[in-house]
Amino acid sequence: MMMCKEATRLMSLKQDRRLTFQERLSLRFHLSMCGACRQCDRQFSLLHRSGERFEAGPDEGAVDDHRDAADPGAERRD
Amino acid sequence: MTNEKRSEGDGAVADSPTRMERLVAVRPRLLSFARLHLRNNALAEDAVQEAMMAAIEKDASFAGRSGYETWVFGILKYKILDVMRYQKRQGRLQPLDDESDDDAIDRQFQQNGRWQDDARPEHWGNPDKVFENEYFWQVFDACMITLPDNIARVFSLRELMGLSTEEICRELDIKENNCWVILHRARLRLRACLQQGWLKEETA
């Protein structure tokens, strides 16, 4: 059975690429039983948003999409 | 300089700030972004200076499809990548070969792969609230500084600059697998550091 350390590897990986079906399944199974890892998963997701805090402008709220033309990360996966 | 051409098509009211005013207002954020990535004040200042000049020169090409600040940040990101490429050509980037340096990670886990008691991830509060909290980001910046250069660079390229791991591999000449390993380490180190600095302070 997958342990927490390995689970964090998948939590990290899922921020960077789509997990395989098998990976998703094992991660979901582990998270369903492990509260600490569920917190870790949320923490990684928050870290993943760390770039967003810089870019919001005064009326950015009204703008549909956050990332656009001149942004080299426009195709960034979520 | 065509900042009086502001707000074409978006129906902005007369007293909304001009693009030039917005550019000046966003400068501190551009600077902290560049500092976080380049880890060098002088280089960061230069990159921001160049990005701001480019934003003024190219003002007419701002299409208004994204927010103005996002557009300016896009320009800054290109400048930062240029600086990094230059550093790389000069051989001034610390290489990414330390596969064995895992101590900071190993300390968070027991032999059997479970969390150490003192490293167990705790609840940080409502993510949106945390995201809005200025102090959290001060701790974040401080934690970023504690990361080794090479790990911080990959994290920053991914999470601050928004590059895909494939693009990062191309920029740094590393294997994608290596990139994922480094990102995993960076995230574990950052979360541990943030938990220390953020939660301990919150509950004090």
Interface residues (C-beta under 8 A of the other chain):
Chain A: M3 C4 K5 E6 T8 R9 S12 L13 Q15 D16 R17 A36 C37 Q39 C40 R42 Q43 F44 S45 L46 L47 H48 R49 S50 G51 E52 R53 F54 E55 A56 G57 P58 D59 E60 V63 D65 H66 R67 D68 A69 A70 D71 P72 G73 A74 E75 R76 R77
Chain B: A12 S16 P17 R22 A25 V26 R29 L30 S32 F33 A63 R65 S66 G67 Y68 E69 T70 W71 F73 G74 I75 K77 Y78 L81 F109 N112 G113 R114 W115 R120 P121 E122 H123 W124 P127 V130 F131 W137 F140 R158 E159 L160 M161 G162 L163 S164 T165 E167 C179 W180 L183 H184 R187 L188 L190 R191 L194 Q195
